[in-house]
Amino acid sequence: MPQAQEQIESSWSWVVLLATIVVQGLTLGFPTCIGIFFADLQHDFRASNSETSWFPSILIALLHAGGPICSILVERFGCRMTVMLGGVLASSGMVASSFSHSLSQLYITAGFITGLGMSFSFQAGITVLGHYFSYHQALANALASAGVSIGITLWPLLSRYLLEDFGWRGTFLIFGGVFLHCCICGSVMRPVAPKSESAYPPPNKVPEPGCLLTCGRAVQRHLAFDVFLQNQGYRFYTLGVVWLLMGFMVPHIFLVPFALSHNIEEHKAALLISIIGFSNIFLRPVIGVVAGWSMFAGHRVYLFALAVLLNGLSNLICVISARFSVLVFYCLVYSISMSGIGALLFQVLMDIVPMNRFSSALGLFTVLESFTVLISPPLAGLLLDTTSNFSYIFYMSSFFLISAAFFLGLSFFILNKNKEKQMTDRVHEELTLEKDLAQRCTEEPSTQPHSTVTYVTYVTSV
């Protein structure tokens, strides 16, 4: 294959889009099926809920925290090699995890190695769309996000089927082969040639800066601490999202164990996650189109807060009843709110942060998210070990989500009111100055000194 593609948005661009959809389904959809293996892992390793919860928390945390490392690899080796490297790492981690004899080994293999590999493949796959699409870039990103919903739908069904026949070790070994498809998807992401190349020779090399200065510039480029300190909207939004993730990931991991504990059949329990994923396939594009209306421009953060509030309230349905019909209704309501959060999460961030700093702001955003995702599942598992009651887990999830919704809504309401007040005060000051100048011109016209005019007469002869 050629080393670089000359034309942007050719027929090959849609092949790359299809590969990105598959990559998103393989990476972002995978963590939703971990709850199916929760009881088997807990039984084989004789571990508590808190100890077992560290495995999915490490996996999801690395999936978020690998962003800055991935951006460095993309700059150095390109998107194609980064996606393929991620596929190899994810596959190696799952294959090695099938031979694990302790939870600590599972933390390293299926948690750290697989999570880091999925992060490389996912984020590099999203980055490559910006090189292949310009006019249809919004459509391409919307179609690519559908891969997440497809993965959430298919991964639980596949996991349940394989677990019955091969056990969790055999299933993880097969998953290692499934993740190698990321390498196939990465191979079609051919590098795009630059639009124009300079005909002038390269300039003379300047002395390279020291190690500390280089590291400082890299941190400044990939982690926007200055934006966090100066931009109040970005600061409030980041803190709110980090807080809500303490409760958002809990149902994804504990919904299947919760259903099994109430004597619901295993295939029905796995079907609950698939219902959420299948609903997201249709709901995410609809919510994305609605959020793009001009009437919501500048107010999408309130839609996001409303989705978070609905997500927190929906978790209380599980406390009321654990019948299968009630849980199906819960999954439908939960999928509506989850679709709103997923469709608006990065769009609101784009509204708050200038696009020239978006990549670095996103890097800091995902790194801070990873700490919350790492802590949340073990904290919920510890709560379950202490109380032996799943209801407290859903109470915990609702508390973080509802409080985050009120924090985001009130913070941006006060912030927008202050901006409006500052603009009003500024306009009032300008009007006051204009009035003062007009009064001075009308009241004191004679106080201004008269200009002296000198007439010079030239006498000429004709």
ZAMARGU-4260 file (C-alpha; in steps of 0.2 Angstrom, whole numbers, plus 5000, padded with zeros to 4 digits):
<rodrens>
0) 5000/5000/5000 | 5006/5018/4997 | 5014/5027/5012 | 5002/5042/5011 | 4985/5046/5004
5) 4984/5061/4993 | 4966/5065/4993 | 4955/5069/5008 | 4938/5062/5009 | 4940/5049/4996
10) 4931/5032/4995 | 4945/5026/5007 | 4940/5038/5020 | 4924/5028/5023 | 4934/5012/5025
15) 4944/5021/5039 | 4928/5026/5047 | 4921/5008/5047 | 4938/5003/5055 | 4936/5017/5068
20) 4918/5011/5072 | 4925/4993/5075 | 4939/5000/5086 | 4927/5009/5097 | 4915/4994/5099
25) 4930/4983/5104 | 4938/4996/5116 | 4924/5007/5124 | 4911/4993/5124 | 4922/4980/5132
30) 4921/4986/5151 | 4902/4984/5151 | 4903/4965/5150 | 4915/4963/5165 | 4901/4962/5177
35) 4896/4945/5169 | 4913/4938/5175 | 4912/4946/5192 | 4904/4931/5202 | 4916/4918/5193
40) 4932/4928/5197 | 4926/4931/5215 | 4923/4912/5217 | 4939/4906/5209 | 4951/4918/5218
45) 4940/4918/5234 | 4941/4937/5235 | 4929/4950/5242 | 4919/4962/5231 | 4931/4976/5235
50) 4946/4966/5229 | 4937/4960/5213 | 4932/4977/5209 | 4950/4983/5207 | 4951/4973/5191
55) 4938/4983/5181 | 4943/5000/5189 | 4961/4998/5184 | 4955/4993/5166 | 4944/5008/5164
60) 4956/5020/5173 | 4970/5016/5161 | 4957/5018/5146 | 4955/5036/5151 | 4973/5040/5158
65) 4982/5034/5143 | 4977/5049/5133 | 4994/5060/5135 | 5004/5044/5131 | 4994/5041/5116
70) 4996/5058/5109 | 5015/5057/5111 | 5015/5041/5101 | 5004/5048/5088 | 5016/5063/5085
75) 5031/5051/5085 | 5024/5036/5075 | 5007/5041/5068 | 4989/5034/5071 | 4992/5018/5061
80) 5006/5011/5072 | 4998/5017/5088 | 4981/5008/5084 | 4991/4992/5080 | 5002/4994/5095
85) 4986/4996/5106 | 4979/4980/5098 | 4994/4970/5102 | 4995/4976/5120 | 4976/4973/5123
90) 4978/4955/5115 | 4993/4951/5125 | 4985/4957/5141 | 4970/4946/5139 | 4980/4931/5134
95) 4991/4933/5149 | 4976/4935/5160 | 4969/4918/5156 | 4984/4910/5165 | 4983/4921/5180
100) 4984/4912/5197 | 4980/4928/5208 | 4970/4944/5207 | 4986/4954/5208 | 4992/4945/5192
105) 4975/4949/5184 | 4977/4968/5189 | 4993/4969/5179 | 4988/4958/5164 | 4969/4962/5160
110) 4969/4978/5170 | 4985/4988/5166 | 4991/4980/5150 | 4974/4978/5142 | 4968/4995/5148
115) 4983/5004/5141 | 4982/4995/5124 | 4963/4999/5122 | 4967/5017/5126 | 4980/5018/5112
120) 4968/5010/5099 | 4953/5020/5104 | 4961/5038/5105 | 4972/5036/5090 | 4957/5029/5080
125) 4947/5045/5084 | 4962/5056/5080 | 4964/5049/5062 | 4946/5054/5058 | 4952/5072/5059
130) 4965/5069/5045 | 4953/5059/5033 | 4937/5070/5035 | 4935/5089/5034 | 4918/5093/5026
135) 4909/5078/5034 | 4919/5078/5050 | 4904/5080/5061 | 4895/5066/5052 | 4910/5055/5054
140) 4912/5058/5072 | 4893/5054/5075 | 4894/5038/5066 | 4910/5033/5075 | 4902/5035/5092
145) 4889/5022/5086 | 4902/5009/5088 | 4902/5011/5107 | 4883/5007/5107 | 4886/4992/5096
150) 4900/4986/5107 | 4889/4988/5123 | 4875/4978/5114 | 4886/4963/5108 | 4900/4961/5121
155) 4888/4955/5135 | 4879/4943/5124 | 4896/4936/5117 | 4903/4935/5135 | 4888/4925/5142
160) 4889/4913/5127 | 4907/4910/5129 | 4907/4909/5148 | 4895/4894/5148 | 4906/4884/5136
165) 4924/4889/5140 | 4924/4897/5157 | 4932/4914/5161 | 4949/4908/5157 | 4945/4901/5140
170) 4934/4917/5136 | 4948/4929/5141 | 4960/4919/5129 | 4947/4920/5115 | 4945/4939/5119
175) 4964/4940/5116 | 4961/4935/5098 | 4946/4947/5096 | 4957/4962/5101 | 4969/4958/5087
180) 4956/4964/5075 | 4962/4982/5081 | 4978/4978/5072 | 4968/4974/5056 | 4958/4991/5058
185) 4974/5000/5061 | 4982/4993/5045 | 4969/5002/5034 | 4972/5019/5042 | 4985/5024/5030
190) 4995/5040/5034 | 4988/5056/5025 | 5000/5066/5015 | 5002/5084/5020 | 4993/5097/5010
195) 5009/5106/5005 | 5027/5103/5007 | 5040/5117/5008 | 5052/5117/4994 | 5065/5126/5005
200) 5079/5117/5014 | 5076/5114/5032 | 5083/5127/5044 | 5099/5125/5054 | 5096/5115/5070
205) 5095/5124/5086 | 5102/5117/5102 | 5090/5105/5111 | 5083/5111/5127 | 5087/5103/5143
210) 5077/5088/5150 | 5067/5097/5163 | 5063/5111/5150 | 5057/5098/5137 | 5047/5089/5150
215) 5039/5105/5155 | 5034/5110/5137 | 5027/5092/5135 | 5016/5094/5150 | 5010/5111/5145
220) 5006/5105/5128 | 4997/5089/5133 | 4989/5095/5150 | 4981/5112/5151 | 4984/5117/5169
225) 4984/5135/5164 | 4967/5133/5156 | 4961/5125/5172 | 4967/5139/5183 | 4961/5153/5171
230) 4945/5147/5164 | 4931/5146/5177 | 4919/5136/5166 | 4932/5123/5162 | 4936/5121/5180
235) 4918/5119/5186 | 4914/5107/5172 | 4930/5096/5175 | 4926/5095/5194 | 4908/5091/5191
240) 4912/5077/5179 | 4925/5070/5190 | 4913/5070/5204 | 4898/5062/5194 | 4910/5048/5188
245) 4910/5042/5206 | 4893/5035/5203 | 4891/5034/5184 | 4902/5018/5182 | 4894/5008/5197
250) 4879/5001/5188 | 4889/4995/5173 | 4899/4984/5185 | 4886/4979/5198 | 4870/4978/5188
255) 4873/4960/5183 | 4878/4954/5200 | 4863/4963/5207 | 4851/4954/5196 | 4859/4937/5199
260) 4858/4940/5218 | 4839/4941/5216 | 4838/4924/5207 | 4837/4931/5189 | 4843/4919/5176
265) 4861/4922/5169 | 4856/4925/5151 | 4842/4938/5157 | 4855/4947/5168 | 4867/4948/5153
270) 4852/4954/5142 | 4850/4970/5153 | 4867/4977/5148 | 4863/4973/5130 | 4846/4983/5131
275) 4856/4998/5137 | 4868/4997/5122 | 4854/4993/5109 | 4845/5008/5115 | 4860/5019/5114
280) 4862/5015/5096 | 4846/5025/5092 | 4846/5038/5106 | 4863/5045/5105 | 4861/5052/5087
285) 4844/5059/5091 | 4851/5068/5106 | 4866/5074/5097 | 4854/5082/5083 | 4843/5090/5096
290) 4858/5097/5106 | 4864/5105/5089 | 4849/5116/5087 | 4852/5134/5088 | 4840/5136/5102
295) 4852/5126/5114 | 4868/5135/5108 | 4876/5141/5124 | 4865/5131/5135 | 4870/5113/5132
300) 4878/5112/5149 | 4861/5113/5157 | 4855/5099/5146 | 4870/5089/5152 | 4866/5093/5170
305) 4848/5087/5167 | 4854/5071/5159 | 4865/5068/5174 | 4850/5072/5186 | 4840/5059/5177
310) 4854/5046/5178 | 4855/5048/5196 | 4836/5047/5199 | 4835/5031/5188 | 4846/5022/5199
315) 4833/5023/5213 | 4822/5012/5203 | 4833/4997/5207 | 4830/5000/5226 | 4811/4999/5224
320) 4811/4982/5215 | 4822/4969/5208 | 4810/4960/5196 | 4815/4958/5179 | 4802/4968/5171
325) 4806/4983/5183 | 4825/4981/5178 | 4820/4982/5160 | 4811/4998/5163 | 4826/5004/5173
330) 4838/5000/5158 | 4827/5010/5146 | 4827/5025/5157 | 4845/5023/5161 | 4849/5022/5143
335) 4840/5039/5139 | 4851/5048/5152 | 4867/5038/5148 | 4864/5043/5129 | 4863/5062/5135
340) 4879/5061/5145 | 4888/5052/5131 | 4882/5064/5117 | 4885/5080/5127 | 4901/5076/5137
345) 4914/5082/5124 | 4902/5094/5115 | 4900/5104/5131 | 4919/5104/5133 | 4921/5111/5116
350) 4909/5125/5120 | 4919/5130/5135 | 4937/5128/5129 | 4944/5136/5114 | 4948/5124/5100
355) 4966/5128/5100 | 4968/5122/5117 | 4955/5108/5116 | 4967/5094/5114 | 4977/5098/5130
360) 4962/5102/5140 | 4955/5085/5135 | 4971/5077/5141 | 4970/5084/5158 | 4951/5081/5158
365) 4953/5062/5155 | 4968/5060/5167 | 4958/5068/5181 | 4943/5056/5176 | 4954/5041/5178
370) 4957/5044/5196 | 4939/5044/5200 | 4936/5029/5189 | 4950/5020/5199 | 4942/5023/5216
375) 4923/5021/5212 | 4921/5002/5209 | 4932/4997/5224 | 4923/5009/5235 | 4906/5002/5230
380) 4913/4984/5233 | 4919/4989/5250 | 4901/4996/5254 | 4894/4980/5248 | 4906/4969/5258
385) 4901/4980/5274 | 4882/4980/5272 | 4879/4964/5261 | 4865/4975/5253 | 4865/4981/5234
390) 4853/4995/5238 | 4867/5005/5246 | 4877/5004/5230 | 4863/5012/5220 | 4860/5025/5234
395) 4879/5029/5233 | 4878/5031/5214 | 4862/5042/5215 | 4870/5053/5228 | 4886/5057/5217
400) 4876/5060/5201 | 4862/5070/5209 | 4874/5081/5218 | 4885/5083/5203 | 4870/5089/5193
405) 4865/5102/5205 | 4883/5108/5206 | 4885/5110/5187 | 4868/5118/5185 | 4870/5131/5199
410) 4889/5134/5195 | 4886/5139/5177 | 4870/5148/5181 | 4880/5159/5193 | 4894/5160/5181
415) 4883/5166/5167 | 4874/5179/5178 | 4891/5186/5183 | 4896/5187/5164 | 4879/5196/5160
420) 4881/5208/5175 | 4899/5212/5169 | 4893/5215/5152 | 4879/5226/5158 | 4891/5236/5169
425) 4903/5239/5155 | 4889/5245/5143 | 4883/5256/5157 | 4900/5263/5160 | 4902/5267/5142
430) 4886/5276/5141 | 4890/5286/5156 | 4907/5291/5149 | 4898/5296/5132 | 4885/5307/5142
435) 4899/5315/5152 | 4908/5320/5136 | 4893/5326/5128 | 4888/5337/5143 | 4906/5345/5144
440) 4905/5349/5125 | 4888/5358/5128 | 4891/5367/5144 | 4909/5373/5142 | 4911/5378/5124
445) 4919/5395/5128 | 4932/5388/5140 | 4942/5380/5126 | 4956/5392/5120 | 4954/5400/5103
450) 4967/5395/5091 | 4978/5408/5084 | 4978/5410/5065 | 4992/5419/5056 | 4988/5426/5039
455) 5003/5427/5027 | 5001/5438/5012 | 5012/5434/4997 | 5015/5449/4985 | 5019/5443/4968
460) 5021/5451/4951 | 5013/5446/4935
</rodrens>
